[in-house]
Amino acid sequence: MTLGSYIGRRLLMLVIILAGVITITFFLSRVLPGSPVEMMIGYRPTAEEIEAAKIELGLDKSLPVQYLSFLVDAARGDFGKSLSTGRPVIEDIGQRAGATLELTFTSMVLVLLIGIPLGVISAVNREKPADQFVRAVSIAGAALPVFMVGILLQMLFEGQLGWFPLQGRLSSSLLFDGSFEPRTGLYVIDSLIAGSWSTFFDALAHLVLPVATLTLSTLPLVTRITRNMMMEVLEEEYIRTAHAYGVRASYVHYRYALRATLIPLITVAGLTYGYMLGGTVVVEFIFDWPGLGGYLVRSISRNDFPATVGVTTVLAASYLLINLVVDLLYHAVDPRLRNT
Amino acid sequence: MTSPALDFRGLKIDVPGPAGPLPLIRDVTLSVGHGEIVGLVGESGSGKSLSALAALGFAPADSRVSGQIRIGDFEVIGAPADRLREVRGRRCAMIFQDATKSLNPYFTLGRQLSDVVSLNRGLSHRDAVDVVTQNLADMNLPDPGLMVGKYPHQLSGGQLQRAMIAMALSCEPEVLLADEPTTALDVTVQAQILVLLRELARQRNLSILFITHDLGVVAALCDRVAVMYAGTIVETAWCTELFANAMHPYTRKLLATAPVLGRGRATLPNIPGRVPELTDRRPGCLFAPRCERATELCREVRPLLLSHEPGHAAACHHPHRIDEVTAREDIFP
């Protein structure tokens, strides 16, 4: 199979999976209790008002018809108008994607930079104090739910120490004095482009706690997987061969075994991103981070059908795309899959 | 007499079990002289590979190793990891059974082999690659210059096995441990490799412990043979002597199980009974339950490996005698 046809097949799969995601979220959002109509119109509406709202939202038509017209629009990238903001969902998403990207990307980098070395140290020092410490901490970390970590960090670093701001992306003074203009949506970068150090440090300070929460909640997963994969590699016969030929243990571990661990770990990075998307929904809500996760939570609680389905689809698409890239990367670096 | 190149004395390896230690190796006493090729034969699980690995200081996790293993004047058992590196590869190299699993799939052949050479012989990477290329050429591998840039999965089993042997020889060791190096190869390649090993033993005074279950290979290659059963050496002898006058009843049966051309498939013999379990704590001879010569003595007292003839030792209370001609039909009535 050529690389071209492999990518083609994967892209086709991606479209099919996305159609499935859209279908499931479309119907799930419909079976949730409550109706957007109540949200749209005021207190004690008349029957005529309800009817008018239903027609405006397209809810007067039968469910299959609604579904089909939604599918056709979605294929064009049009998820309709958000019922709560009144703007096209895709615009809302565009405005918030930067915030989520900043949060997840930073956390992802930290998780990989910290988690992989920890897992490797743990595996190499199997059953020794270093390993037991790493394992104890990661089990404790995995046992704490994300929201709990977030709230504890808020209590400690804002409540007790006052080191970092409680929530948001920027201090309101900076946000509303009109001097700051987001371009990329990544405030840390935007502030650098603007050349404003005070904004940069403010954005950075706001980033610390949410990133720490998301990192801490994902770290145990990556550490454990790395440890297990590395331990499996250390049992391989080719590792014994290297030892049998007098190669230094550190060289065997950090050259031979590490490469054999890192290559399959690439695929884990893709899965970690999915895990992180789940976490970001909670983290954004706790830290009032104006990203897609918080937007999704609010959309669901307000029965905002178009926004719910739109955000879910975009998040699912990003997950699928990242995993496609990761798999291609894996093919590029594993010598056994290269040229095949 | 000078000390042998490789010497096992009373090697025992135990692993902890639910009801006391389980003996993986019960008693291995064996020596390989300089330039000598010794075959180590026995059924799967008799402890052949384990003994060879122990000579490089490898033992299963949690196991307890006792006895003595010397490579020249180096005492392996009890040596700390950094001292073991002095012998591993440099003085004693091992050719592993499955070359496809024993070479790292993520590195090119040249990289793996040159790493070993440059580490063990203090050569620069460039010089090491030259040495490796020459070694691969010595193994009759075509296009060695191309071969160093290949990954293991791009080569055949035979090519990998020869690369593995090239890697072992590149360190210029005194002792070579060969764990069924030809089992996975086709007969013509096997013959080439056997001839090569023989030449090396002669030219470089290389001592070889050759593990196999193929008695034909032993006959073609080895000077002496040691037979293993249930973690114990039960007989050692000169190769020709063993094939002509095996003393231990197990050896006789093992020899008789080798398929003979022209005898037909209907009579493929096997040894009745089963290899004793690790949990078997009987005091007597471990082969007694499968041996028709066994007496009360055999069931109560474990026989020691004793010389019955010059250069011919057997651990048996009732060894077959040289003058005792035994037809195949007597062994498998």
Interface residues (C-beta under 8 A of the other chain):
Chain A: E236 E237 Y238 I239 R240 T241 A242 H243 A244 Y245 G246 V247 R248 A249 Y251 Y256 R259 A260 I263 D334 P335 R336
Chain B: L56 F58 A81 R85 E86 V87 R88 G89 R90 A93 M94 F96 D98 K101 S102 L103 N104 P105 Y106 F107 T108 Q112 D115 V116 L119 N120 Y151 H153 M167 C171
